Structures are given as C-alpha cells and as structure tokens.
Amino acid sequence: MFLRHIPNVLTCLNLLCGCIGVVEAFHNNIVISCGLIGVALIFDFFDGFVARILKVSSPIGRDLDSLADMVTFGLLPSIIIYQLLMQSIPDLMGIWKAYPAFLIAIFSAIRLAKFNNDPRQSDSFIGVPTPANALLIASLPVIVLTQDEYWKTLIVNTNNLLILTVVMSYLLIAEIKLIALKFKSFGWQGNEFRYSFLVLTVLLLAFLKILAVPLILVFYILLSVTANLTKKSA
C-alpha cells in the first residue's frame, strides 16, 4: 500500500525544494536557490522512474507533478531572473524592467498545461521542457559566482537578461519537437540521438563545467531538430 505513494512523496520533495528556493531567492541567496533546482531535478526524474517501475502512475500523480514543476521550474526561475535584473538596474526608477522576468512563470504554466493535454508528447516534447529551462537559468548565478568578471558583465546585464527571458518564454511553447530522454530499450538503434546527446553532455561538462550548461541546451535543440529532419527524409 505504501509503495504506491512513493512517487508522489518524491514529487512533494520536488515541490518542497521549489518552496524553499523561492524563500532563499527573495533573501538574495540565489545560489542556494539554484542548488535546490538541481536537487529538485533529481526528485523530478525519480518520481516518474519509480512510478513506471511500480506501475502506479495515475492522473492525480501527473497533475501533482505539473503543479510541483510550476513552482520549482516555473516560478523559482522567474524569481532568479528577477533578482539578476534587480542587480543590473542602476536605480529604483527602473524597477519596472525586472517585472518581465515573470514571463517565464506564465509561459511555464502554459507549457505544462499543453504537456498534460497534448497526446503528441507521450514520447517526445513539443517545446523546451520546464526543467531544462530552469537548469539553464539556475546556471547563470553560478557562472557569475565562479567565473571571471567578463561573465558577470555579460549575464548581469538588463538587456541580455530581458532578451533571454523573451527567447526562453517563446521556446517553452514553440512548436519544436524535442527528444525525450526516456529509453524504452538500451540498444543503439532508435536511441542514436539520445546516446549522442548524453556523450556530448558528459564531454562538455568535463571540459567546460558550469559554462557547459547553456551550450548543452543549445545542442539539445539542434540534435532534436536534426533527428526530426532525419526521420522525415528516411
């Protein structure tokens, strides 16, 4: 009886990470918030993984997962962008420029609603998944903290942050078919692009560390587009 509740417990831990992350972000501890997004990603992966193993998936679990993702991978990334924008604004007269950060939360909500009601997304994604977008945004404060001044100047820049916000908001709901990293089998055939992406991810992280995260998202989109074109031409 208890086993069927394990996936929902993991989902609630994802939500808890998001809630604590929001509090830490509003206390300007945004690196802690970024770390909590990383922890939540682990819970988010294993709730679905465990549900499939135990064969206990349900509509309630699916909805709970989306609600948790909305907080952790929708609202929290918005607040992180908001805090970075606040750092980039020289005076309070321009505080209104930070409010577009919440486009990420709005378009994440649309993205999750579409995912729950779109039968095309059973074995692939249409638009960038909210966890991938959240990971990209979470990498920015860590890059600022760990890299040289050039990166801080590039990232903590009002125009750059607003452009990133608009672009990622669009990509969340864009009609772009992306690879789902769900292995139905572990053979090479049918998983060529998944394995290619995983190998590329490991190599980029090994050589570039945190700077690899934005590049990984770019390669994820490019590989997905290439996979779609390959299937159409086959």
One Martini backbone bead per residue (centre of mass of N, CA, C, O) as a GRO file, in nm:
protein
  234
    1MET     BB    1   0.059   0.062  -0.022
    2PHE     BB    2   0.303   0.259   0.015
    3LEU     BB    3   0.443   0.238  -0.266
    4ARG     BB    4   0.229   0.418  -0.433
    5HIS     BB    5   0.344   0.694  -0.279
    6ILE     BB    6   0.639   0.752  -0.361
    7PRO     BB    7   0.617   0.941  -0.609
    8ASN     BB    8   0.462   1.169  -0.451
    9VAL     BB    9   0.684   1.223  -0.249
   10LEU     BB   10   0.894   1.314  -0.458
   11THR     BB   11   0.724   1.547  -0.566
   12CYS     BB   12   0.706   1.700  -0.291
   13LEU     BB   13   1.014   1.746  -0.274
   14ASN     BB   14   1.025   1.923  -0.517
   15LEU     BB   15   0.834   2.140  -0.403
   16LEU     BB   16   1.001   2.206  -0.153
   17CYS     BB   17   1.244   2.315  -0.305
   18GLY     BB   18   1.087   2.548  -0.436
   19CYS     BB   19   0.993   2.693  -0.178
   20ILE     BB   20   1.274   2.742  -0.057
   21GLY     BB   21   1.390   2.885  -0.306
   22VAL     BB   22   1.208   3.134  -0.292
   23VAL     BB   23   1.302   3.234  -0.019
   24GLU     BB   24   1.607   3.257  -0.089
   25ALA     BB   25   1.574   3.455  -0.326
   26PHE     BB   26   1.440   3.689  -0.144
   27HIS     BB   27   1.735   3.672   0.022
   28ASN     BB   28   1.968   3.654  -0.204
   29ASN     BB   29   2.007   3.320  -0.225
   30ILE     BB   30   2.046   3.210  -0.536
   31VAL     BB   31   2.243   2.973  -0.519
   32ILE     BB   32   2.065   2.799  -0.343
   33SER     BB   33   1.830   2.789  -0.543
   34CYS     BB   34   1.992   2.645  -0.763
   35GLY     BB   35   2.053   2.390  -0.598
   36LEU     BB   36   1.748   2.313  -0.561
   37ILE     BB   37   1.697   2.258  -0.855
   38GLY     BB   38   1.892   2.021  -0.873
   39VAL     BB   39   1.748   1.843  -0.663
   40ALA     BB   40   1.467   1.846  -0.800
   41LEU     BB   41   1.555   1.695  -1.057
   42ILE     BB   42   1.591   1.426  -0.916
   43PHE     BB   43   1.300   1.392  -0.817
   44ASP     BB   44   1.170   1.424  -1.101
   45PHE     BB   45   1.296   1.169  -1.220
   46PHE     BB   46   1.212   0.949  -0.994
   47ASP     BB   47   0.904   0.962  -0.995
   48GLY     BB   48   0.866   0.840  -1.279
   49PHE     BB   49   1.050   0.593  -1.252
   50VAL     BB   50   0.900   0.462  -1.011
   51ALA     BB   51   0.618   0.451  -1.137
   52ARG     BB   52   0.699   0.253  -1.365
   53ILE     BB   53   0.803   0.021  -1.187
   54LEU     BB   54   0.528   0.009  -1.001
   55LYS     BB   55   0.271   0.079  -1.162
   56VAL     BB   56   0.137   0.391  -1.034
   57SER     BB   57   0.009   0.561  -1.228
   58SER     BB   58  -0.172   0.886  -1.231
   59PRO     BB   59  -0.356   1.167  -1.263
   60ILE     BB   60  -0.267   1.285  -0.993
   61GLY     BB   61   0.039   1.256  -1.033
   62ARG     BB   62   0.051   1.432  -1.288
   63ASP     BB   63  -0.063   1.693  -1.161
   64LEU     BB   64   0.137   1.716  -0.927
   65ASP     BB   65   0.388   1.743  -1.105
   66SER     BB   66   0.302   2.011  -1.243
   67LEU     BB   67   0.271   2.180  -0.985
   68ALA     BB   68   0.561   2.148  -0.891
   69ASP     BB   69   0.696   2.257  -1.153
   70MET     BB   70   0.577   2.542  -1.141
   71VAL     BB   71   0.745   2.625  -0.895
   72THR     BB   72   1.042   2.516  -0.954
   73PHE     BB   73   1.036   2.564  -1.300
   74GLY     BB   74   0.883   2.859  -1.296
   75LEU     BB   75   0.892   3.057  -1.055
   76LEU     BB   76   1.188   3.042  -0.957
   77PRO     BB   77   1.329   3.136  -1.222
   78SER     BB   78   1.190   3.412  -1.222
   79ILE     BB   79   1.322   3.513  -0.957
   80ILE     BB   80   1.611   3.493  -1.051
   81ILE     BB   81   1.582   3.694  -1.282
   82TYR     BB   82   1.481   3.925  -1.110
   83GLN     BB   83   1.740   3.950  -0.933
   84LEU     BB   84   1.932   4.005  -1.169
   85LEU     BB   85   1.788   4.260  -1.268
   86MET     BB   86   1.821   4.421  -1.005
   87GLN     BB   87   2.136   4.424  -1.030
   88SER     BB   88   2.128   4.579  -1.321
   89ILE     BB   89   1.982   4.813  -1.186
   90PRO     BB   90   2.081   5.131  -1.085
   91ASP     BB   91   1.772   5.208  -1.013
   92LEU     BB   92   1.439   5.232  -0.897
   93MET     BB   93   1.319   5.358  -1.163
   94GLY     BB   94   1.377   5.059  -1.316
   95ILE     BB   95   1.205   4.822  -1.179
   96TRP     BB   96   1.007   4.742  -1.414
   97LYS     BB   97   1.227   4.568  -1.574
   98ALA     BB   98   1.185   4.303  -1.383
   99TYR     BB   99   0.889   4.190  -1.450
  100PRO     BB  100   0.939   4.009  -1.712
  101ALA     BB  101   1.041   3.754  -1.558
  102PHE     BB  102   0.731   3.632  -1.534
  103LEU     BB  103   0.711   3.497  -1.811
  104ILE     BB  104   0.822   3.225  -1.728
  105ALA     BB  105   0.580   3.142  -1.553
  106ILE     BB  106   0.359   3.168  -1.766
  107PHE     BB  107   0.488   2.976  -1.989
  108SER     BB  108   0.510   2.732  -1.802
  109ALA     BB  109   0.208   2.692  -1.760
  110ILE     BB  110   0.143   2.647  -2.057
  111ARG     BB  111   0.335   2.410  -2.103
  112LEU     BB  112   0.205   2.216  -1.890
  113ALA     BB  113  -0.080   2.216  -2.006
  114LYS     BB  114  -0.003   2.104  -2.283
  115PHE     BB  115   0.130   1.841  -2.189
  116ASN     BB  116  -0.138   1.721  -2.049
  117ASN     BB  117  -0.307   1.763  -2.356
  118ASP     BB  118  -0.078   1.624  -2.547
  119PRO     BB  119  -0.041   1.333  -2.734
  120ARG     BB  120   0.247   1.400  -2.871
  121GLN     BB  121   0.402   1.385  -2.560
  122SER     BB  122   0.470   1.076  -2.490
  123ASP     BB  123   0.777   1.059  -2.672
  124SER     BB  124   0.789   1.379  -2.661
  125PHE     BB  125   0.861   1.723  -2.719
  126ILE     BB  126   0.691   2.047  -2.716
  127GLY     BB  127   0.924   2.211  -2.637
  128VAL     BB  128   1.078   2.326  -2.370
  129PRO     BB  129   1.139   2.205  -2.083
  130THR     BB  130   1.122   2.326  -1.767
  131PRO     BB  131   1.382   2.195  -1.646
  132ALA     BB  132   1.577   2.302  -1.866
  133ASN     BB  133   1.523   2.601  -1.818
  134ALA     BB  134   1.596   2.604  -1.515
  135LEU     BB  135   1.890   2.513  -1.549
  136LEU     BB  136   1.985   2.748  -1.712
  137ILE     BB  137   1.915   2.970  -1.501
  138ALA     BB  138   2.078   2.839  -1.261
  139SER     BB  139   2.365   2.882  -1.400
  140LEU     BB  140   2.411   3.192  -1.389
  141PRO     BB  141   2.494   3.253  -1.088
  142VAL     BB  142   2.728   3.049  -1.092
  143ILE     BB  143   2.893   3.186  -1.310
  144VAL     BB  144   2.925   3.456  -1.165
  145LEU     BB  145   3.073   3.330  -0.910
  146THR     BB  146   3.311   3.141  -1.074
  147GLN     BB  147   3.382   3.356  -1.274
  148ASP     BB  148   3.472   3.607  -1.441
  149GLU     BB  149   3.387   3.935  -1.511
  150TYR     BB  150   3.278   3.893  -1.796
  151TRP     BB  151   3.027   3.718  -1.715
  152LYS     BB  152   2.892   3.925  -1.534
  153THR     BB  153   2.856   4.143  -1.753
  154LEU     BB  154   2.684   3.959  -1.943
  155ILE     BB  155   2.454   3.872  -1.737
  156VAL     BB  156   2.440   4.148  -1.565
  157ASN     BB  157   2.213   4.244  -1.799
  158THR     BB  158   1.930   4.374  -1.892
  159ASN     BB  159   1.907   4.307  -2.196
  160ASN     BB  160   2.001   4.011  -2.185
  161LEU     BB  161   1.780   3.913  -1.985
  162LEU     BB  162   1.535   3.994  -2.159
  163ILE     BB  163   1.603   3.825  -2.403
  164LEU     BB  164   1.612   3.553  -2.262
  165THR     BB  165   1.321   3.558  -2.160
  166VAL     BB  166   1.181   3.571  -2.435
  167VAL     BB  167   1.310   3.323  -2.570
  168MET     BB  168   1.232   3.109  -2.350
  169SER     BB  169   0.929   3.157  -2.358
  170TYR     BB  170   0.897   3.065  -2.648
  171LEU     BB  171   1.036   2.776  -2.628
  172LEU     BB  172   0.824   2.649  -2.435
  173ILE     BB  173   0.584   2.680  -2.689
  174ALA     BB  174   0.715   2.570  -2.921
  175GLU     BB  175   0.693   2.394  -3.240
  176ILE     BB  176   0.923   2.183  -3.111
  177LYS     BB  177   1.068   1.880  -3.153
  178LEU     BB  178   1.182   1.688  -2.876
  179ILE     BB  179   1.379   1.491  -2.707
  180ALA     BB  180   1.322   1.217  -2.510
  181LEU     BB  181   1.498   1.076  -2.221
  182LYS     BB  182   1.349   0.786  -2.294
  183PHE     BB  183   1.416   0.446  -2.240
  184LYS     BB  184   1.287   0.151  -2.384
  185SER     BB  185   1.584   0.092  -2.465
  186PHE     BB  186   1.955   0.014  -2.489
  187GLY     BB  187   1.989   0.038  -2.773
  188TRP     BB  188   2.101   0.204  -3.049
  189GLN     BB  189   1.848   0.163  -3.190
  190GLY     BB  190   1.659   0.464  -3.153
  191ASN     BB  191   1.917   0.607  -2.961
  192GLU     BB  192   2.128   0.787  -3.103
  193PHE     BB  193   2.059   1.080  -2.995
  194ARG     BB  194   2.070   1.019  -2.696
  195TYR     BB  195   2.366   0.922  -2.681
  196SER     BB  196   2.491   1.171  -2.808
  197PHE     BB  197   2.396   1.368  -2.590
  198LEU     BB  198   2.529   1.233  -2.343
  199VAL     BB  199   2.820   1.249  -2.442
  200LEU     BB  200   2.828   1.555  -2.487
  201THR     BB  201   2.761   1.634  -2.198
  202VAL     BB  202   3.006   1.508  -2.059
  203LEU     BB  203   3.224   1.662  -2.218
  204LEU     BB  204   3.137   1.950  -2.150
  205LEU     BB  205   3.155   1.922  -1.840
  206ALA     BB  206   3.455   1.840  -1.827
  207PHE     BB  207   3.564   2.112  -1.976
  208LEU     BB  208   3.340   2.355  -1.874
  209LYS     BB  209   3.126   2.293  -1.685
  210ILE     BB  210   2.904   2.537  -1.614
  211LEU     BB  211   2.936   2.652  -1.912
  212ALA     BB  212   2.782   2.405  -2.050
  213VAL     BB  213   2.476   2.440  -2.006
  214PRO     BB  214   2.389   2.629  -2.240
  215LEU     BB  215   2.507   2.441  -2.463
  216ILE     BB  216   2.333   2.193  -2.410
  217LEU     BB  217   2.066   2.322  -2.496
  218VAL     BB  218   2.148   2.385  -2.784
  219PHE     BB  219   2.217   2.087  -2.865
  220TYR     BB  220   1.940   1.971  -2.803
  221ILE     BB  221   1.792   2.126  -3.024
  222LEU     BB  222   1.971   2.047  -3.268
  223LEU     BB  223   1.937   1.737  -3.242
  224SER     BB  224   1.630   1.735  -3.267
  225VAL     BB  225   1.612   1.861  -3.547
  226THR     BB  226   1.787   1.645  -3.685
  227ALA     BB  227   1.604   1.405  -3.613
  228ASN     BB  228   1.356   1.507  -3.768
  229LEU     BB  229   1.488   1.527  -4.050
  230THR     BB  230   1.571   1.228  -4.068
  231LYS     BB  231   1.282   1.106  -4.052
  232LYS     BB  232   1.165   1.258  -4.304
  233SER     BB  233   1.395   1.137  -4.510
  234ALA     BB  234   1.341   0.816  -4.462
   0.00000   0.00000   0.00000
